[in-house]
Amino acid sequence: SPMVGDDWGDLYDLMEQFLAMMEGIESQWSTLMDDTVDQIGTTLMDDTVDQIGMYICI
């Protein structure tokens, strides 16, 4: 059956909800990634500094 205006409206609403949900997930994901990268970077730097310190002390 051909789609009438209401059907398109419902479909459009669903698409908008879906996109809004995806944007929410995306922003949470990027925050999570930033935090993870920061933590990995900090740990890596600490380890490197420790190693350099050991070499200098020896």
C-alpha positions, 0 to 999 in steps of 0.5 A, a space after each residue: 500500500 502507498 505510504 500516506 503522510 502519517 506513515 512518513 511522519 512516524 518514520 521520520 520521528 523514528 529516524 530522528 530518535 535513532 540519530 539522537 540516540 546515536 549522537 548520545 552514544 557517540 559523545 559518551 564513546 568519545 569521552 570514554 576514549 579520551 579518558 582511556 587514552 589519557 590514562 594510557 598516556 599517563 601510565 606510559 609516561 610514568 613507566 618511561 620516566 621510571 626507566 630513564 631514572 633507573 638508567 641515569 641512576 645506574 
